[in-house]
Amino acid sequence: MLKLVIVNLFRNPLRTFLTMASVTVALFLFCALGGVLDTLQESIKVGSESRLVTRNKISLVQWIPMAYKQKIEAVPGVKRVAIQNWFGGADPKDTKGFFAQFAVDDTWYGVYGKDYELVDATPSPAPAAIPDGADPRLAAYFQEQTACVVGQRLMEKKGWKLGQTITLTGTIFPGSWPFTIRAIYHSKKKSFGDETMFFHYKYLTEKGMSGFEAVGTYVLELNDPSQASVVTNAVDSQFENAAPATLTETEQAFQAGFVSMYGNIPFVLRVIGLAIVFSILLIAANTMMTSIRERTSEFGVLKTLGFTDGAVFGMVVIEAAVITLGGGLLGSLGARALVTGAQVPGGFFPVMAIPFVYNLRSVTNRPVSTATTAIGIGLTVSIFIGALALAAGFRASLVTTGSPDNALVLRKGANSEISSGVTLDQVNILKSNPAVAVGPDGRPRASAEMVIVVNKERLGQKGSSNVMLRGVDAAAADLRGGITLVAGRMFTPGTDEVIVAKRIAGRFANCNLGDKLRFEQRDFTVVGQFTAKGSAFESEIWGDAAVLMPALHRDGYFQTFVFRMKDPAQFDRIKKELESDPRLQLQVQRERAFYAQQSEAFSLLITVIGSFITAIMAVGAVFGAANTMYATIGSRTREIAMLSVLGFGSFSIFVSFVVESVIVSVIGGLVGCVLALPMNGITSSTTNFQSFSEMAFQFKVTPQLLGYGVAFAAVLGLVGGFFPALQASQQKLTRSLRA
C-alpha cells in the first residue's frame, strides 16, 4: 500500500507541491507568531530568583533619592545594591534605530556577572579595583568615565569597533554625549539581550544632572532567595510614608509589567495564528476533496482488485498525512530559522467571448468547492483588514488629538512630552508673546502642563500598567477642544480633584466617581469622566497642574506649553521667532502634527507585522486557490474540449477561467469584509512607545479598508487562477476529448 501511496503522490507533482506549500505557509506563520509571543514571555525570565527591583511607587520614570541606597543595603537579607538608570539617547546617524542604554554603577557588573560574558575588551593600562563577580577585563572600562560596554549584536548592527568613540544625542538629558567602547559582551541568557549599551552612572550624574544624584531603579541582590517576600516588605515599609514611596518586586514581576503594556496585542496575535491555520488548511482540505472526486473510478478499480473500504480509507489518510506532515515540518523549520534569526501566448485572440453567465454557473455548480475556497480567502482578507484597522485606529487616536490652531512647545531636543522640560520663566515669556490668542476674559489662551506617567493597578486582572497623568490649567479643556464630560463634573481648580477618561475608567482600579487615586502621599478624588472624540486624551487622567506639581515634587518646571495662535497662518513665522529666542531654547510644533508624529513608531510596527502576515497568507492562499483551480480544470477536460469545438479560442478560455477564479476570490473577499465588520469599534490598548504609557484606542474599519480587502482578494484570485487558466487554454483538443 505504501508503494501505491508514493505513486499517487508523484502522479500529480504540481498538486502535491501546492497542497504541501499551503500547509507549509500555515504552519510557518502559526509558529512564527508563536515565536513572537514566546519571545515576549521569554523577556519575563530575565529575572533571577536572587534579585529584586526597587523603583518609585508612582511611576518608573519618577526618580528615587540616592539616600535610599544606604537604607536598603541595611535591610537584613540584602547582599548588595546596584543602580540602573534609563538614558534614552539616540544615534544622530540613525535616529530611527532604537536601542536601549542604561547608566549603571560599578556594583551592577558584579550583580549581573553570571548573565553575560565578555567577548572582547580594551587592555587596561593599570590595575583597577574590580567588584566581586565582575569580569577582570573590565578594568579599562572602570578607569574611564566616558567608557561604555556594548552588546555584540548591537556592535554588528551598527558597524562599531572596540575602542571607537561614538556620540549619542540626549532626549531626556540634553546635549551631545561621547562614549568610548571599551568592552563587548555576549549574553549567556537569551532574555538578557545583546543589543544594549551600559555606561557609568557617575558620567550621567555629572554631565546630565549637574551632580544631582537621583536613581531610576535599585537592583537588590539577596543572600537567600527564599526571603524575597520578607525583604520586599521590609524595604517598602520603611519608605511607606516617605516622599517618594517605593515599590519593590521580583525581577520577573518587573519585566512582566513591560509585557503587560502591550495590552491586547498578544491575544490578537494568537487569534490571527489560529485563523491562519484554519483558513489555509481549509483550502488544502478542499483540494484534497477535489482530488478524491477525480479518482472515484480509480477507487472502484481498487475495490474490484480486492482492496477493502478500510484499506482505501487508510491509503487516502496516509497520502494526506504525508503531505500535511511534510508541509508542517517545513513550515516549523522555516519559522524556527526566522525567529532565531508564464505569459499569455501571443496571437491568441478570441473568435468569440465566453459569456459571463457561464462563469457564474460554473461557480454555483460547485457550491462546496466554491464555499471552501471563498471562506479560506475570506479569513485571509479579514486578517488583512484587521491589521490595517488596528493601525488605523491607533493612528486616528493620535492624529485627531489637539487642534490645528494650537502650537505645542517642548524643550529643544525632546522627542516626547515626558522627556521635555519647560521652566516657569519660559512659560511667562511665552504667555506674553503677541502671537498667543487672548480669551474673552483677557487671559492668554494657553496651558502650561505637567505630563508624567503613573503606575496604576489594572481592573479585573493581575498587574499594573502606566497611565498618563496630565496637570493642566483651567482653560485646557476649551483650548484642547473636544473634551466632553459624560459623568460628574470638571475638577475645581486648587483642589485635590481629578477627572478620568471614560475609556480607561473600565480598565484601571479606583477610576469611578468618588474613588480615590493616590499620588505620592496625597489622595485625589475622581469627580468626573470625560471623552475626547477618540483622541489620545481618552487614555489620560487630568487634574490641576498647580496642585499636582507640588504633590509629585515637580515644582518649577512643566513638560509642555500649548497655546492658541492668534493667526494660525503665521505658524512658520511664530516658530522661527520662538526657536531663535536665546532665552528659551525650545522647539515649536503644530499640536496636531506633533501627536500624529507620535503614532509613527507603533503604526509602522503594526503595518510591517500586518504586511508580513498578509504577504505570507497571500502566498498560501494563492497556492490553495491555484491548487483548487488545477483540480477543477482536471475534472473539466471534456467541458474545455467542448468549448474549443464550439469555436471559443484559447484566449477566451484563458480569460474565462481567470474570471472564474477572481469571482470565487471576490466572494471570499466579501466574506472577509463581513467577518471584519464586527472589529469596528472594539476597544483595545497597547503601549505608546513615545510616552511609555498605555493607550486605549478603537479598531477602525473604514469603507476604504473594506475596498482594499476586496481588491486584495481579487488580486489573489487573479494570481492564483493565472497558471491553471493558462493550462486550460493550452489543452490539446484530441487529448481532452479522450479524457
N, C-alpha and C positions, 0 to 999 in steps of 0.2 A: 504493500500500500504506500510506503514511504517513497518508493521509486515513482509511483503514479502521481503523488503529490508534487514531487520535484519537477516532473514533466509538465504538469499543469501550470506550475508557477512560471516556467520559462516558455510556455506556449504563446503567451502574450506578454512579452517582457515590458512593453511600454506601460500596460495597465498595472502590472505588478510594481513597476518603479513609481508610478504616480500615486498608487494607493499607499505604498510604503512611505513615500515622501510626505503625504498628508499626515500620516501618523507621526513621522519624524518631526514635522513642524509643530504639531500639537504638543508633543512631549517636550520638545525643546523649549517652547515658550512657558509651559507649565513649570518645568524645572528651573528655568531662568528666573521666573518671577518668585518661585520658592527660594531660590538662592538669594534674591534681594531681601526677602523677609528674614531669611536665616542670618544674613549679614547684619540687619538691624538688631536682631536678637543677640547676635554674637558680640555686638558692642557693649551689651549689658555685662558680659562675662569678663570685661577688662578688670573688674574689681577683684581684690584679694580679700579673703576672709580676715586677714590680719590688718586691714586698713579701713579707716573711717574718713569721711569728709565733713568738715565744718564750714558753713557759709552763713551769710546774712539771712535771717529768717524771712525778711520781706522779699528779697529778690537776689538772684545770683549776681546781678550787675551792681548791687549795692556793696560798699566796702565794709570791712570789719577792722577794728583797730589792731595795730601791731602789739599793743599792750596785752591783748588776749593770749598771745602765744605763750608767754611765761606761765600764765594761769592754767592753760590747757596742759602744758608739759607737767605741771604739778599734780594733775589728776592721777590717782592710782590706776595702774594698768596701761598707761600711755608710755611707750618706749621712747619715741621721739616725734617731733612735729616738723613738717616741711611746708613751704609756702609755694603756692601756684597761682599766678595771675594771668588772666587772658589779656593779650596785647591788641590784636585786631589791626595789624598793619596790612598794607597792600604793596605788591610789587609794581612799581611805576612802569615797568616794561611789559607787564602782563596783568592789567588791572582786573580782568575777569578770572584770572587763575587763582582762585581762593585756596589758601592753605592755613592751617592753624599755627599760631605762635603763642608760646607761654613763657612768662618770666618766672623763673624758679630760683630758690636759694640752693646753696651747695648741698644741704642735707637731702634735698629731693632726689639727687642721683643715688644716694645710698638707700633711701626708702624704696625706690623702684629698680634697684640694681639687678634683681632677678628677672625683670621683664624685658630687658634689652641687652644687646651685646654690641661692642664697638667693632665696626668693620675697618676703620682707619682713623688715625688721629695724628695731629702735628706733634712731633717730639718736643718734650719740654726742655727749655734752656737751663732750668734749675729745678731742684726738688721743690715739691709743694705738698701741703697738708691735704690728704685725701679722706673724705668722710667714710666711715665704716660702711662697707658694702658697695662703694662706688669703684669703677674701673680706674686703676692707677694711671692709665694712659690719658686720663682727662686732666693731667697735671698742667699742660699748656693752657687749657681752657680756663682752669681755676685762677691762673695768674694774669688773665687779660680781661678787662671789664667789658669790652665790646665783642668778646668771643661768643660763638653760638655752636650748638650741636644740632645737626640736621639729619633727618631720616634718609635712608638710602634711596628709596623710591622717589622722594621729592628731589633729591640731587639729580637723579637720572631725568626726571621730567623737566626740570629747569635747566639742565645742562651746566650746573655749577661744579666747581672743583674744590678740593680741600685746599685751604689757605686763601681762597678767593674772598675779597671783601664785597659784600652785596649791600644794597641800600633799599630800605623799605620806607614807604610814606605812612606816617601815623594817621589813623582816622579817629581814634579815641584820644590818643596822646599826639598832638600836632607836631609837625616837623619832619625833617629828613633823618632817618636812623641808619647809620652804617653798622654792619655786623661783619665779623671775620669768621669764616667757617673753620673751626679747629678740631672737629670730630664728626664722624659719620656713624650713625647707629643702625642696627637692624633689630626689629622687634622679635623676641622669642615667642611671643603670643600674637596670633593673627589679630586679635581685638585691640592690641596696643597701637598698631599702625606704624607705617614707615613714612608718613607724609606730614610730619610735624617738625617745627623748629623750636628749640629751647635756648634761652639765654639768661643772663644774670639778672636777678631781681633788683640788685643794687643799681645796675645800669638804668633800669626803669624808674626807680625812685629818684635818682639824682638828675636824670635828664628830663623825664616826663612829669614828675610830681614835685619838682623843686625841693627834694629832700624829705617830703612828707611821706611817711611810711604807712600805707594802707594795704590791706590784704584782700584778695578776691576769695580764695579758699585756703583752708589749712588741711593738710593731709596728715592723719594721725596713724602712726604705726603702733600696733598693740603688742604687749608681751604675751597675752593669751587671747586668741580669737574668741574663745567661749565667753569672755567677759565684755563682748562688744556692746550688748544692750545696757550693761551697768555703766560702762564708760560714756555711752551716748547720753544717758540720763544725767550723769554727773556733770558733763560738760555743759549741757543746755540749761540745767537747773541753776548753775552759778551765774548765768547771764540772762536769766528769765526776766528780771526786772531792769535790765540794763538797756541802754540805747547805744548800739542796736542789740537786739536779742539774736541768738544763734539757732541754727538748725543743723544737727549732726545726724548723719545717716551712713549706712554702708556704701561702699563704692558702687556696688551693683544697683542699689536703690537710686543713687545719684545719677548713674548712667541711664537707668530706666526712665528717669524724668525727661531726659532728652528724647528718647524714643517715643514716649507718650505724646510729645509735642507734635508728632506727625499726624495726630488726630486719627481720622478715619481712613487715611491713605493705605495702611497695611490691609485693612478689611477690603477696600476697593480692589487692591491687587489680588487678593485671594479670590474674590468673585470673578475678576477678569480671567484668572487662571482656570477656574472651573468652566467658565463659558467657552474659553478657547478649546479645551479638551472636548467639551460636548459638541461644539459646532463642527470642528474638523473631523472628529470621529463619526459624526452623523453623516457627513459627506462620504467618508470612507465606507461606512456601512451601506449607504445607498449604492455605491459602486459594486460592492460585493453582491448585493441582491440582484443588480442588473446582470452581473456576470453569471450568477446561478440560473437566471431565467434563460440566458443564451444556451445553457448546457442541459436543458431538460431532456433532449433526445439522447445526449451522452449518458445521462444518469439512467435512462431507460435501458440502454445497451449494457451498462454495468450490472443492473439488476438481472438482465437476461443471462449474463455470464455467471450469475450465482452470488453476486455481492448483496449482502443483506442491507436492510434500511439503516441499521446501526453502523455498518461499515461505510456506507456512503456518507452518512452524517459525520462520522469521525474523520473521514477524508477531507470534507469541506471545512470542519472546525480546525483541523491541523493546518490546512492551507491558509486559513485566515489568521491562525495563531502565529505562523511563521512570518507572515507579512507584518502583523502588528507588533510582535516582539522585536523583529528586526528593526522596524521603524522606531519603536520606543527606545531601543538600545542606542541607536544613532542619535536620536534627539537628546537623550540623557547625557551622553558623552559630549555632544556639542554644547549643551548648556553648562556642563562642568568646565569645559575649556573656556567658555565665555566668562563665567563668573570668576574663575581663578585667572582669570585673566581672558527664413521661411517667408518668402514674399509671394503675393498672388501672381501666378504666371501671367506674363504679358500676352495680349492677343485674345484673351477670353472675354468676349463681350456677349451679353445675353441676347438670345434670339427673342425671348420674351421673359418678363419678370414673373417669379412665383408669387402668387397673391399672399398678402399679409395674413389673411384669414387661415391659410394653410399652416402657418407657424403657430397661430393661436390654437388651432385644432390639435396640432401635434403636442402642444404643451398640456392641453386639457385631457388628451387621450392617455396620458401617463401621469395620473394625479399623485401617486406615491412617490415616484422619482422626482417630479417637479416640486412637491411639497418638501421632501427631504433636503434637496439641494437648496431650495429657497430659504428654508429655516437655517441651514448651516451658514449661508451667506448673510442672512438677516442678523444672526448673532454676531458675525464679524462686523457688520455695519453698525450694530448697536454699540459695540465696544469702541468703534471708531468715533461715533458721535459722542459717547460718554466721555472719552478722553478730552475731546475738544470742548464739551460742555463744562467739564471741571475747570480747565484752564480759562475758559471764557468767563465763568462765574467768579473765579478768583481775581482775574484781571478787571472785571467790571466793578468789583467792590472797591478797588483802589483807584481806577480811572475816574469813577464818579465821585471820589472823595474831594471835598473842597469846592471852591468857587473859581471860575475863570477870571473873576475880577479881583482876586486876592493875590498878594505876593507873600512868600514864606521866606524867612531869614534864618540862616544857620551859621554856625562857626565855619570859617573857611577851612576846607579840608575834610569836614564831616560828611559822611555818606548816609547818615540816618539821623532821625531826631534824637535817639537816646545817646548817640556819640557826640552830640553838639553841646555847645555851651554859649549862652548869651548873658552878659553881665547886666546888672541893673542900670549902670551908667549908659551902656549901649542901648538899652531899651528906651531910656529917656531921650537920647539923641534921636532915635528912630521915630518916636512919637511926635517930636517937634518938627519933623520933616514936612514941608508943604505938600508933598506928594501923597500923604496919608489923608484919606477922606475923613470928614468930620460929621458926626451924627447930629440929630435934632437937638440933643442936649448940649452941644458944643464940645463934646469929648471926642478924641480920636477913635475911629472905628478900627480898633486893634486889640490884640490879645497876646500878652506875654505868657508863655505856657511852660509848665514843668511837665516833662514826659519821662516816666520811668516804667519798668516792668515790675510787677509784684507777683509773688508766687502764691497761688490760692488752691485750696482743695477742690477736686472735682466733685460733682454731684452724682451720686448713684454708681460710682466706680472708684477703684483704688487709685491713689496717686494724686499728684498735683501738677499744675502747669502755670506758665507765665501769662499774665493778663496785663494789658496796657492800662496804666493809671495816668490820667491827664489832669493836671491842675490848670484851670483856665480863669480868665476874667469873666465878670458878669455878662459882658457883651458877646461872649464867644458863640453862644447858640445862634444868635441873629447873624453874626459875622460869618460863621461857617455855612449856614444855610441848610435846610432840610432836616433840622433837628426837631422831632415831634415827640412830646411826652404822651405816652399811651397809658400810663398808670401813675398815680401820685402827682407830685409837683416838682418844680425846679428847686435845687438846693438854695438855701438862704445864704447870701454872702456873709462871711465872717463866722460861720458856724461849722460844727463837725458833721456835715451832711454831704452825701454823695448821691449821684444818680447813676444807674447801671443800664447798659444797653440790653434791650429785651432778648436779643439773640443769644447772649451769653448768660442771661439770668437763669436759664434752664440747664446750663452746663456746669455752673460752679456753685459751691455751697454759700449760704448766707447772702444771697443776692435778691431776695424778695423784699417787698415793702416792710419796713420796720426792723429788718435784720441788722445786725451789727457787723461791720467789716473792720478788722483790727489792722492798723498800720503802725509799726513800731509799738509804742506803749499807749496809743490812743485809739478809741473806738469811734467809728464813723457810722452814722445811721443812714440806711438806704431809704430815701424819701421819694424816689421816682424811678421809672423805667422809660427808656426812650428808643425811638427808631431814627434812622438817618438815611432813608431812601436806599438802603442796601450798601452804603459806603463802608469804608474801613472803620469808621467811628462806631459801628454797631458791634465792635469787639472790644470796647473800652469802658472804663469807669471814669466819671467826671466829678470833680469837686472844685472848691475854691482854691486857687493857687496860693493865695495869701495865708490860708490855713494849712494846706498840705505841705508846703515847703518847709516850714519850721518843724512840723511833726516828723518829717522824713530827713531832717538835717540838711536841707537844700537851700539854706539862706544865701542870698547874694547873687544867685545866677539861675537863669532859666535854660531850657533846652532849645526853644524856638520862639520866634516872634512872627505873628501873622497880622497883616493889615489889609484893609480895603483900599485899593488905589483910587485916587480921585479921578484919574483918567487912565483906564487900563490900556489904552492905545499907546501910552507913553512908557510902557514897561521897560523897553530897551534903554531908554534914557535914565529911568529910575535905577535900573540895575547897575548901569555904568557909574552913576553918581555915587551910590551907596558902597559899591565894591571898591571904588577908588579912594574912599574916605579913610585916611590913615588912622583915625580914631577908632574905627570899627573892626577892621579885619574880618569881615563877614562875607557870605555869599548870598545872593538873592535869586530865587526861582519863582516861577508861577506855581501857585499852590497845587493846582490840578496836575501840572506836568511833573511836579516832584513826586506825588503819590503814584502816578502812572509809572514812573521810573522804578519805584519801589517794587512793582509787580513783576519786573523783568526776570529776576532770578528764578522765581517759582514757576512763572508761566513758561519760561524756556525749559525748565526741568520737565514739567508735565508734557509739554509739546514734544520734547525729544523722546521721553518714555512712551508717550502715546503713538508717536510716529513709528518708533521701533516695533512696538507691539503690533500695530496695524500693518506695517510692512511685512512682518513675518506671517501674520494671519492671512494677509492677502496672498502671499505665496502659497500657503496651504490651501486657501480657498480656490485659487486658480488651478492648483493641481487636482483638487477634488472636482471642480467644475469640468476641467478638461477630461478627467478620467470618466466622469459621468457621460459626457458628450461622446467620447470614444466608444463607450459601451452602447450608447443609444444608436450611434451610427452602425456599429457592428450588428445590431439586431434589425436594422432597416435597409440592408443592402439591396433587397429586391425593390423596396419602395424608391430608393435612389435611382435604380436602373429604370424604373417606370417613368420617373421624371425626365430622364435623358431621352427615353423613347418618345415621350410626348413633346420633345423639342426644346426643353429647358437646357440652356447652356451651362457649362461648368461654372462660370462666374455667378450665374443666378443661383445655382445650388450652393455655392460657397456663401453668398450673401444670405441666403435663406437660413442656413444652419447657424451662421453668426448671429443673425437676428433672433433666432430661437434661443440661443444661449443668453443673449442680452435680455430677452423677455423674462426668462427664468430668474436671472440675476436682479433685474429691476423689481420683480415681485419680492425677491429676498430683501432688496433694499427698502421697500415699503414696509415689509415685516419688521426690519431693523428699526425703522423710524418709529413704528408703533411701540416696539419694545423700549425704545429710548425715551419716549414721551414722559413716562412716569418719573424719570430722573429730574425733570424740570422742577426747580423749586426745592429740591431736597437740600437741607442744611447740613453742611459738613464743616470740618475745621482742619487746619494744619498750621505749621509754623511759618510765619512771615520771616524769612531769613534776614531781612534788613532790621527789623525791630526786635527780633529774638523773642517774640510773643506769639501766643496762639491767636489765630484769626479765623473767625467764622465767616462762611460765605455760602452761597446757594448755587447749585448746578444751574446752568443757563442754557437750555435747549432752544435755539432760535430757528426761525424758518430758513435762515441761511445755512445753518449747520445741517438741517434736515435735507436741504438741497445738495449739500456736499455729500451726504450719506448716499442719496440715490445716485448721484453722479459716480461716486466711488464704486457702487455696486455695478453700474453699467460698464465701467472700465474693467472690473473683474470678469464680467460676462464676455466682454469683447476679447480680452486677452485669453481667457480660458477656452473660448469657443473657436479661436482663430485656427489653430492647427488641426483640431478634429474636422472643422468645416473644410479646410484645405484638403484633407484626406478624402472626405466625401466627394469633393468636386473632381478628384483625380481618379476615382474608381473606374476600372475598365468595365464597359457595358457587358461584355460576354461573361466575365467572371462574376459580376453582380447577379446576372440572371441565373447562373448555375448555383448560387448560394442557397 
